[in-house]
């Protein structure tokens, strides 16, 4: 099996990841994944709101990356993203369990 390329493509999402921006964000996330074995790193630190449409886009991007033998890495999770991932227990699906653990600990203190 081939490994993903060593130089990831970096994307940064700012503002809402909601139904209102779904088409724009879908193109942004999926276009780089058209090439096999591509790694994209998506910085979510600027995401202010994440609804089910935004979450579905992240799930679609993850599935597309795997189908293309590539990788999707999520970094810089905003509190809006962390809240949804924690609520729906999705950290393990995206490989972000450490991020959620730290967020949960901070919320308890």
C-alpha positions in Angstrom: 0.0 0.0 0.0 1.3 3.4 -0.9 1.8 6.1 1.8 0.6 9.7 1.6 3.0 12.3 0.2 5.3 13.9 2.7 4.2 17.5 2.0 0.6 18.0 3.1 -1.6 20.6 1.6 -2.6 23.1 4.3 -6.1 24.5 4.4 -7.6 26.9 6.9 -11.3 27.3 7.4 -12.6 30.6 8.9 -16.1 31.4 10.1 -19.1 29.1 10.0 -19.0 25.5 8.7 -22.8 25.4 8.2 -25.3 24.6 5.5 -25.0 28.2 4.3 -21.4 27.5 3.2 -21.6 23.8 2.3 -21.1 24.1 -1.4 -18.1 26.4 -1.0 -16.5 24.3 1.7 -17.1 21.1 -0.2 -15.1 22.3 -3.2 -12.4 23.6 -0.9 -12.0 20.3 0.9 -12.5 17.8 -1.9 -10.6 19.5 -4.8 -7.1 18.6 -3.4 -8.2 15.0 -2.7 -8.8 14.3 -6.4 -5.2 13.4 -6.7 -4.3 10.0 -5.1 -2.2 9.7 -2.0 -2.7 13.4 -1.1 -2.5 14.5 2.5 -4.4 17.6 3.5 -4.2 19.3 6.9 -7.2 21.4 7.8 -6.8 24.0 10.4 -10.1 24.5 12.2 -9.0 27.1 14.7 -11.1 29.8 13.0 -14.4 27.8 12.9 -17.0 29.7 14.8 -19.9 27.3 14.2 -20.2 23.7 13.1 -23.6 22.2 12.1 -24.5 18.8 10.7 -23.8 20.0 7.1 -20.3 21.0 8.1 -19.8 17.8 10.0 -20.9 15.8 7.0 -18.3 17.6 4.9 -15.6 16.6 7.2 -16.8 13.0 7.2 -17.0 13.1 3.4 -13.4 14.5 3.2 -12.1 11.8 5.5 -13.8 9.0 3.5 -12.6 10.5 0.2 -9.0 10.8 1.5 -9.1 7.1 2.6 -10.5 6.0 -0.8 -7.7 7.8 -2.5 -5.1 6.3 -0.2 -4.5 9.8 1.3 -4.9 11.4 4.6 -7.1 14.1 6.2 -5.6 15.7 9.3 -7.6 18.1 11.4 -5.6 20.5 13.5 -6.2 23.6 15.7 -9.8 22.6 16.7 -11.8 25.6 17.8 -14.1 25.3 20.8 -17.1 25.0 18.4 -15.5 22.0 16.7 -14.4 20.5 20.0 -17.9 20.8 21.4 -19.5 19.0 18.5 -16.8 16.3 18.4 -17.2 15.7 22.1 -21.0 15.7 22.0 -21.0 13.1 19.2 -18.0 11.2 20.3 -16.3 11.6 16.9 -12.7 12.2 18.0 -11.6 8.6 17.4 -13.1 8.6 13.9 -10.9 11.6 12.9 -8.0 10.4 15.1 -8.3 13.3 17.4 -8.8 11.6 20.8 -6.0 13.4 22.6 -7.5 16.8 21.6 -10.9 15.9 23.0 -9.4 14.5 26.2 -7.6 17.8 26.8 -10.8 19.8 26.0 -12.9 17.6 28.4 -10.4 18.0 31.2 -10.4 21.8 30.7 -14.2 21.9 30.7 -14.3 20.0 34.1 -12.0 22.5 35.8 
